[in-house]
Amino acid sequence: MTLAFPNPSRSFDRTRNAVRFTGYDGMFEVPFFVATDALARSLATVGTAERSEADYLTAFDAARGAVHDAARKIYAEGRRTSYTLTVADLR
């Protein structure tokens, strides 16, 4: 099956300091996280100390296509219980 992202929901995970979203491989739910530093490029105009959860969610939304492409790529490399996208994955 192909990894799909039919649910546009995403949330900020304070514990991981990342944005969480879900992919689906058939009926299997696959959890993904995007580290905030990977989204920081989109927030260049917002000072580091001023960045909020809402800023990271907005950055995620703006980069959604690239994030999903990167998620498909790392998912294809091997099955895990969850995946975390980093700066290197979004280049």
Rosetta blueprint (number, residue, H / E / L):
1 M L
2 T L
3 L E
4 A E
5 F L
6 P L
7 N L
8 P L
9 S L
10 R E
11 S E
12 F E
13 D E
14 R L
15 T L
16 R L
17 N L
18 A E
19 V E
20 R E
21 F E
22 T E
23 G E
24 Y E
25 D E
26 G L
27 M L
28 F E
29 E E
30 V E
31 P E
32 F E
33 F E
34 V E
35 A E
36 T H
37 D H
38 A H
39 L H
40 A H
41 R H
42 S H
43 L H
44 A L
45 T L
46 V L
47 G L
48 T H
49 A H
50 E H
51 R L
52 S L
53 E H
54 A H
55 D H
56 Y H
57 L H
58 T H
59 A H
60 F H
61 D H
62 A H
63 A L
64 R H
65 G H
66 A H
67 V H
68 H H
69 D H
70 A H
71 A H
72 R H
73 K H
74 I H
75 Y H
76 A H
77 E L
78 G L
79 R L
80 R L
81 T L
82 S L
83 Y E
84 T E
85 L E
86 T L
87 V L
88 A H
89 D H
90 L H
91 R L
